[in-house]
Structures are given as C-alpha cells and as structure tokens.
Amino acid sequence: MARRSSSSSSSGAWRYLNPAYYLKRPTRLALLFFVFVAATFAFWDRQSLVREYESEISRLDDEINRLHDQLRKAGVHLDENPISDKISREKLVEIDPINSERREKVKEAMVHAWSSYVKYAWGMDELQPQSRNGVNSFGGLGATLVDSLDTLYIMGLKDEFQKARDWVAESLSFDKDYDASVFETTIRVVGGLLSAYDLSGDKVFLEKAKDITDRLLPAWDTPSGIPYNRINLAHGRAHNPGWTNGDSILADSGTEQLEFIALSQRTGDPKYQQKAENVIRQLQKIYPNDGLLPIYINPHSGTASYSTITFGAMGDSFYEYLLKVWIQGNKTEHVKHYREMWETSMEGLISLTKKTTPSNYSYICEKNGGSLSDKMDELACFAPGMLALGASGYGTEKAEEIMNLAKELGRTCYNFYQTTPTKLAGENYFFRTGQDMGVGTSWNILRPETVESLMYLWRLTGNKTYQDWGWDIFQAFEKNSRVESGYVGLRDVNTGEKDNMMQSFFLAETLKYLYLLFSPPSVISFDEWVFNTEAHPLRITPLNDNSKARSVDIATPAVRPFGRKQGKQG
C-alpha cells in the first residue's frame, strides 16, 4: 500500500510536466506563461540594475579621481584617497566565491598568528610558539608587530591595527645599545613603518621611520659609500661582521634604495636618497658585462671581492631593487640606469639557467669562479615574480622570452614544495642528471618567496593555476606548521619535525602574499604600489606630486644572515 501510494503521488506530480495537461486547461497555460514572462523580466531587470550600478560606480570613481587631481594641482591635499573606495567596492561584489573563501581562510590564519603573538610575545621581536614566549631577535624593535602593521590594515583588521599603532606611538624606542643589521632593520622596520604611513596617513609612523633611519645613516660613512652592514643604534658605531673578513654583503648594501628614496619623498629631506643612490653609482663603476656581482664588496675600495655569484642568499634582493626603483621612479629617464643594469643582470641570470632531466625543470645555478654549481636556494624563488614584473618593459619578443622563463622557474619553485613528504620546501635544492631535484638543507622556516612569485604570475598572466598552487602551499602550512599558539617552521621537511620560531616575515610576507593571491588585483594595485623585499607596499609617488600620504581603506647571538630575510631555525 505504501509503495502504491508513493507511486500514485509521484505520477500525479509528473503530469504537471506534460504539455498535454496545459493544452486541455488554457487558463492554467495562460497563468504559466505569465509566471514565465514575469520571472524573465525580473531576472533581466536585476541584471540591468547591476550593470547600471557598476557603470555609475565607475563614473563616480572617475569623477572623484578628476576632482582629486584638480585639488592637488591647486595645492589642496586631502586625507582620503580614491583608492580606498576600490577596496571597499571589491568587497561588495565578490566575483569568485572560491577565492573569497580562500582569502577568508588566509585572514583567519593571520588572526591566529597575530593573536598568539599578542598573547605570548607582545612588543617583542618574535614569538616562540612551542614554549609560548617572546624573543628579541632584532634588538627589541618589535619586529613582528611592525612587520605586521600593513598586513593587518590590508586585511581590514582595524582593532588589531589600532592596538599595534598605539604601541608604536607609546612604546617603540630605538635608543638601544644593540648592533643591528642595517639591512634587516631597513626592510622590516623602516619599510614596515613607511608602508603603514602610506596606507593610513598617520604621521606617527613617518616620525618613527625617520628616527630609526637617522640612526642607520652613519653606516654609509665609508670611503666608497658602500655601507657597513651592522651599526649600534645608540652610539652610531658601524662595522661589518667578522665572518665576512671586513667586506660588505651585496644584498645587504644594495637593498635600501626603495625605503630611503620613499623616506626622502615623504619628508622632503634628500639625504636618505643620496646615501642609497650613491651605492648604485659606485656599483655602476665596477658593473661587469654579464651584470653578475659577487656577494662581497669591499667598503673601502668599492671593489668586488672574489666570492660566490648567486640569486639566492646574500645576492638576491640587490637585483630585485634595480627593477623596483625603476618602477618607483615612474620609469623615467632619471631612473633609466636602474632598468639598464637590471636588464644586463637578467642576461646574466639566463646564462646561469639550466634544465633538469627527466622532468625539464628550469633552475638558476650559483657561480664560483668559472664553474657553475647545480644548487638553488628557495630564496631565489623570488626571481619568477621579479621576471614577470619586469617583462613588460621589453619589446614583444623579448618580453615573451622573459615571461616564459618566469613561468618555468615558477613551476620549479612550486615543485620544491610538492616533492617532499610534507609538501613544504626545503631551504635549498641540488640538481643531478636523471634525478631532477633533491633537498639539500632540509628545514623550512615559513619563507614567502614562492607564494610571492605565484601572486605576481597570477596577476600578470591571469592563469588561475597559480592560485591553486598557492592554495596547496597554504594547506601544507596549515597541516604541518600550525600549532595551538601560532605557526612554526620545520626542522626537517622530510620528517615534519617542528621548530620553535614564528618568523616575523610569515605575517609580513607569506600570509600577505597569499591574501593578495586570492584578492582582486585592484587591492594594492601594481599601478600604484611597489613592494619592498619584505612585502611592504610603498606608494608610487606620481610625477610632480609631493602630496602627503592619504589613508587607504581596504600586518640573540649574531648569526650569519640568509639574504633577503635573516631567518634561522627556532
């Protein structure tokens, strides 16, 4: 009985789908037609409203930009910026629900990392999540807090940003009897403060950036203008670490230009820019035909010492800044020599590139004297993004060649992650004929370089594969590095053994780049911002525009540095 009753009910329902049913009942046919027409009109009316809304928003945006331009020309500067509405607008109309969900997951990871830092290491440089305590790896400059300011702002974590801002205003002091790394302090602290100023317009950040940079300046008082790489923040005594035999490091000496030029632009004081650009003028005198400089430079003579050539540790960001200063300078004649030096160096990079067998992975060798070493640091995985960013400055054929190389290297760097049991990359890789790649130094300290390049590649090609690859890497961090009190690196990517350090660049770079990978390209647009090597976006100042920053609505013992970021296991 039950089955018959169910069958009868089912057949009764199906009769409404039979056209003959309505032909025998014209009244119901008319009603069905009316419902169909009404639904069609409602759908198209909604589509028209959406199009009209988007058109009106675009018109108003153009009008606001026009009015801002007129006000700037008249000498009137506002505290707002039309960029702010773009970020809010993108949040109103989510184009891709998958990206929206992924972005929220990354934001939640940032909240977890930040709240752990606040709870266990507030005001200190870095958090040790396993032991739940803070350590002052950089002399007590609040490195994680300052490094995280712009990430918090970009992600819309307003309360967290305000609390961090108040600590900067009330507690951040640079009067430390501490020998600081000029490089690390510049990219993390100066860069972080300038970015927070550019985003928020809050002058406290600019004042602090000026304070710390003034303390760094004596490091440039050398016969050649090539800076010493360490300086006592309280007493101004500068020197190089003992293990370099008195030499300065290429990346450490050639990675302050973006920050110092930005500071001069914002303060009107040219001394910062002059110090940084003098380094480039000195290096131009010794620039080789292949554009590849050794990692050690003598600060007295200004000449290169016999040493390794690499796009990894201690060489990397020098080449990155050649391109980015050209972008920061609006690609004008004044900064043309930066682009020319960069293009020369890219020919050198190409000469260092080989392919593996059997999988045909492209990689960048290191060079010692006349011989090449089949080794590549994960740090060198910034190169695919750099190449992609610089490709458009070439003619059509060369641009395609450079972009293809960026894609090939990006694939290699992604596979640094995919070829380990944990799906997290080791610190460096070696390449052998017939064996593709093998992990060398097997730790992972939450580095950002690969996801950085994936973000650039996605934005500049539109290929969503790069977003999927970034999501794979994020999931591997979540699985292997997330602990109750933050995130930690791995002592060994093969076994998954955890260390006890949440590097400040994980919040400053890794999570920020992942967030931007899943955000619309208008969020921190490449047309208006340039990232320093610690992922701090600095506003590109338009030509003849000296306006102030405007808020945007939208985070131990001396050790041998590892290039772009001084990272060490916890």
N, C-alpha and C positions, 0 to 999 in steps of 0.2 A: 504493500500500500504506500509506504513512504517513497519508494523509488518511482512508482507511477505518478504520485502527486508531484514529485520534483520534476519529472519529465513533462507533465502537463503544464506546469508553471513555466518551464523553460520554453516549450513550444509556443506558449502564449506570448512570451516576450519577443520571440523571433519574428512573429507576424508583423510587428511594427517596422521591421526592416524590409518587408516585401512590398515593392511598388504597387502591386495589385490592390493591396489593402487601402491605399490612399486614393486610387482611381475610382474605387467604389464609394469613397467618402470625400467629396470635393471640399467640404467645409474644413476638414482636418488637413487636406492638402494645402489649402489656402493659408491655414494657420502655420503649417510647417514652412511654407515659402516665406511668410512674413518674419518668422523667427530667424531663418537663414539670412535674409536681407538685413535685418536689424543687427545681427551679430557681425556681418561683414562690414557694415558701416561703422560699428563700434570699434572694430579692430583697426580699420584704416584711419578712423578719426584719431585713435590713440597714436598710431604711427606718425600722423601728420603733426600732432601736438609735440611728440618727441623731437621731430625734425625742426619744428618751429622753435622749440625751446633751445635746442643746440645751436641753431642759427642765431637766435637772439643773444645767447651767452657769448658766442664768438664775436658778434658785432659789438657788444658791450666791452668785451675784453680788448678789442682793437681800439675802441674809443678811450678806454682807460689808459692804455699804453700811449696813445697820441697825446692825451692830456698830461701824463707824467713827463713825456718828452718836452712839451711846451713849458711846463713848470721848471724842469731842470735848466732849460735854456734861459729862463728868466731869473735863474738863481735861487729858485724856491725848491727845497728838498723836503720830501715827506717821510714820515716814519714807516709808511706802509709801502708795499711793493706789489705790483700786479701779479707777480709770480705766485703770490700767496693764494690767490683765487684759483689758480690752475690746480694746485694740490687738492684743495677742497672739492673742486669740481670733479676731479678724477675719483674721489671717494664717493661722490654722489652717484656716478654712473659706472658701475663695475662691468667692464666688458667681458672679462674672463673669470668665471666663478672658481675655476681650478686655481688660477694664480691668486685670487683673493683668499682662498682657503690656505694656500701655502704661505702667503705673506703673513697671515694671522698666526700661523704656527711659528714662523721665524720671530715674530713680535713676542709671542709667548715665551720663546727661548730667551730672548733679551730680557724680559721681565724676570725670568728665573735667575739668570746670571746676575742681573743688577741687584735684585732683592737679596741675593746671597752675599754679594759684596757689601751692601748696606748693613746687613745684619752682623757680619763677621769681620769686616775689614774696612769699615767706613773711614775715609780720609787717608788710608794707607795706599801704597802703590799697587799692590796686587794681593789677591786672595789665594790662600792655600785651602781648597775646599775639603780635602780629606781630613786635615787637622783642624779646620774651621778657625783659622786665624789669618791675620794680615801680615805682609812683609813689605819692607821698604826697599825694593829692588833698584830704585832710581833716586835714592836720597831723601825720600819723604815728600815728593812733589804731588802726591795724589794722582799718580799716573792713570790708574783705571778710571777714576772719576773724570779727569779732564779729557781723557781719550774717549769717554762715552757721551760727552755733552751733546755733540751733534747727532749721534745715533738716537738718543732719547728724543731730541727735538724733531728729527725727521719722522720718527715712528709715532709722533703725537703723544708721547708720554709726558704730558705737561707738568704734572705734580712732581714727578721724579726729576725732571729738568730743573724746576724751580728750586727744589731742595739742594740739588748739586750746585746751582748758581749761587745760592746763599752761602754755601761752604766756600766757594771760590772767593766771594766777596769778603767773608769774615775770617777765614782760617788759612787760606793758601798763602804761604810765605816762601820766598826764595832765598832768604838770608840763611843759607845752610853751609856749614863748613864741610863741604862734600865735593869730591872730584866727579863732576857729572860728565857724561858723554855729550859732547856738543851735538852730535848727530841725533841721538835718541831724544834729547831734550827738545831739539828743534822740531822734529817730525811729530812727536807726541804732544808736547806741551804747547809750544808756540803754535803749531798747526791746529791743535785742538781748540785753543783759545780764539784764534783768528776765525776759525770756522763757526764757532758759537757766536762770535760777534757778527759775522756776515749773515747768519741765519736769524738772530734775534734782535740785532741792533743795540744790544745792551753794552754800554761803554765800559762796564767793569771788566769785561773780557779783553778789550783792547788795551786797557791800562795795565792789566796783568801781563799781556803778551809783550808789551813794551818793556816792562820791568825785567822779565826773565831774559829777553833778547839783549838788553843793555849789559846784563851780567855775562852773556856769552861773547860779546864783541871782542874782548881782549885776545881771544883765541886766534883772531886774524892778524894780530900784530907780529907777523913773521917777515923775514927778508923778501920772500917771494909773494906773500899774500895768501899762500896756501895755509889754511888754518891748522893749528894743533887740534887734536881730537878730544882732549879732555881739559876741563877747567874747573877750578874751585869756585863755587858760586858765591862764597862770602868774600874771598880775598882776590879773585881775579887771576890767580896763577894758572897758566896754561902749560900743557905738556902733552906728549904722546905716550901711550902705554909702552912699557918696557919690551914687550914681546914683538913690537914692530921695528926694533932697532933704531928708533928715532924717527921713522918715516910716518907720514900721514896716510890714511886709507882713502882710496879713490872715492868710494861711495860716501864715506863719512865727510869728505871735504867738498863734494860736488852735489850735495843733496840739501842745500839750504836756500837755493835761489827762489823757489816759489814762495816760501814763507817770508823771506826778507824783502823781496820785491813787494809782496802784498802789504807788509807792515809799512814800508815807505809810502805806498799809495794811500794807506788809510791814516797815517799820521802826518804826511807831508814832509817828513824828515828823510832826505835821500841817503843818509849814511849807511843804512842797512842794505839797501840795494847796491850801493857802491862796493861794499865789502864783498858781497856774494858774487857780483858780476866780475869783479877783479880776478876771482878764481878762474872763471871761464876764459878770460883774456890771457891769463898765464898758461892755461892748458892748451889754448889755441897755438901757442908758440911751439909746443912740443907734440902737437897732434900728428900721429902717424898717418900714412896714406890709407891704411885699412880702417882707421878710426877706432882701433882697439888699444886701450891704455892698460898697462899693468896695474895691479891693485895697490901698489905702494908708490907714493910720491914724496920726494924729499922737500920739506917745507922751507929749507934754507936756500937751496939752489933752484927749486921749482922743477926739477927734472924727475923723470920716472926711474924707479929702481927696478932691477931685474927681478921679476916676480910673475906670478900667475896672471893670465888674462881670462876673465870669466864674466858671464852674465848672471852668475849666482852670487854667493856671499861675498861682500866687500867690493863688488863691481857694479851690481845690478842697477840701483836707482840713479846712478850718475847718468846713464843713458836714458832712463825714463824722464829725467828732468830736462834734458836737452829738448825733447819733444814738447813737454808740457809748458815750459817757459815760452816757447814759440806760440802755443795756444793762448796762454795767459796774456801775452803781448799782442793779442788780436791779429797775429800772423803778419805783422807789418815789417817794413824794411829794417826798423830798429832791432828786431829780434831775428832777422833772417839768418844770421850766422849760427844761431842755435839749431835751426832746421837743417842747415847745410852740414853742420857737424853730425847731427843725428843721422842724416841720410848716408853720410860716409860710414858711420858706425854700423848701420844696417847692412851695408855691403860686407863689412867685416863679420857680422853675425851670420850672414848667408854662407860665408866661407868656412864657418865653424859647424855648419849643419850637416848631419849625416842621417841615414835611414837604417832601421834595423831589419833583420830577417828573422822569421819569415813574415811578420805582420806589417812591415813597412811603416813603422813609427818614425816620425822625424824627431830629432833631438839636437840640442846645442852642446857641442863639446867644450871643454876647457882647453886652454893652450899654455904649454910650458916650453919656452924657447921656441924651437922649430917643430915640436911634436904636439899632437893632439891627444887629449885624454878623453876616453869614451865615458864620461861622467857628467851628470846633470843634476843640479840641486832643484828641489821643489821650489826654492826661492826664485829660480829662473822662470817659473811658470807665470810670472807677471808679463813675460815677453809676448805671448799671444795677444793679450789685451792691448799692449803698447803698439804692436804692429798693426792691429786692426784700427786703432785710433789714428795712427799716422798714415794709413794707406791712402786716404782721400787727398792728401797733399801732393801725390804723384800724378803723372799723366795716366791715361786709362790703362794701358798695357802693364805698366809697372805697378799700378795700384792693384790690379788683379793678381799679379805675382805675389805681392806682399800680403794681400788678404788671404790668398790660398795657403801661404806659409803659416799665417796666424791660425788658420783653421786646422792645419796639420799638427802644429805644436799643441793646440788646444786639445786635440784628440789624444795626443801622447800624455798630457798632464792629467786628463780625466782618467786615463788608464793607469797612471801612477796609483790612483785610488782603487780601481777595480781589480787590480792584480794581487791584492793582499787579502788574507782571510777576513780582516775587519772592514775592508773596503775604505780604509783610511791610508793616505800616502805616507811613506817614509820620508826622511829628511833629504835623502839623495838616492840616485839610481845609477847603476852601471849597465853598460850595454855590451853584449858579446854576440859574435856572429852565430846565427842559427838559434839564439836563445832569447831574442828580443831584449827584455829588461829584467833586472834583478835589484831588489832593495839593498842599498849599502848600509848607511846609518839608519836604524830601523825605528827611531822614535818619531812620534807625531806630536807637535806642540800647538795644535789648533790653528795652523797657518792659513792665511787667506788667499794666497796668490792664484790658485787655480780658480776659485769661485770669482775672484776679481776678473780674470780673463773671460770667464763664461758670461759675466754680466756685460762686458764690452762686446763680446762676439754676438750675444743675443741682440743687444740694442742696434748694432751696426749691420747685422745681416737679417734680422727678423726671424731667424731659424729657431723655433721653439725647442729643438733638440737640446740646445744649451741650457734651457730652463730645466728640462728633465734631468740632465746630467747634474745640475746644481742641486736639484731635489734629492737625487741619490746620495750626494755627498752630505747634505744636511741630515738625511735619515741615518747615515753612518755615524755622524757626530752624536745624534740623539741616542743611538743604540749603545755606543761604546764610551762616550765621553761625558754624558750627563750623569751627575750624581745628585744626591739629596741637597747638597749645599753649593751647587754651581756646575761648572764644567771643568774637566781635567784633560790633559794630554795623555798619550800612551807612551810608556817606556819602550814598548815593542808592538808594532802593528801586526806582527805575526801571531803573538800570543794574546794580545789585548790587555796586557798588564798596565795598570793605570799609574800616572804620576800624581803629583800633589800641587799643581800650579794652574791657575786660570790666567793665562796671559792677557794683558790689557788689550792687545790687538784683536783678541777674539771678539770683544764688544765693539771696538773701534772699526774693525775692518770686516772680519769674517761674517758676522751677523748683519752688518750694514749692507755689504755687497749682496748677500743672499736676499735681504729685504728688497733691495733695488732690482734684483734679478726678476722678482715677481711683481714689480710695480710698473705702472706706465712710464715710458721714457721721459715724460714731462716732469716727473718727480726728480729734482736735481738734474736738470737738462744739461747735456754736454754743450749746448749752445751758450749757456750762461755760467757754468761752473767748471772748474778743473780740480781734480782730486790730487792731494799731495800723496806721498808714498805711504802714509798711514791712513789713507781713505778719508781724510778731512777735506770736504769740498770748500774751495775758495772761490768767491765770486769773481768772474772775469770783468774787470772794470772797462766799460765802453770807452772808446777814444774820446778825449776831451771831457771826460766825466770825472770830476773829483768829488762826487757826492759821497755823503756818509752812508754807512751801512743802513739798510732798511730791513725790518723784520720780515721773515717769510713764514707763512702759515703752512704748515704742512700736515751717542751715546759712549846689600850682601858683599861678598868679596868681588874684586874686579874679575871680570870674565872676558874671554875673547868674544867679541861681537860676531853675530851671524849675518851681517849685511844689513838689509833693509830694516829688520827689527832685531834687536838684541833679544834672542829667545834662548831660554835654557830650560832644561827639564826641572820639574819640581821635586 
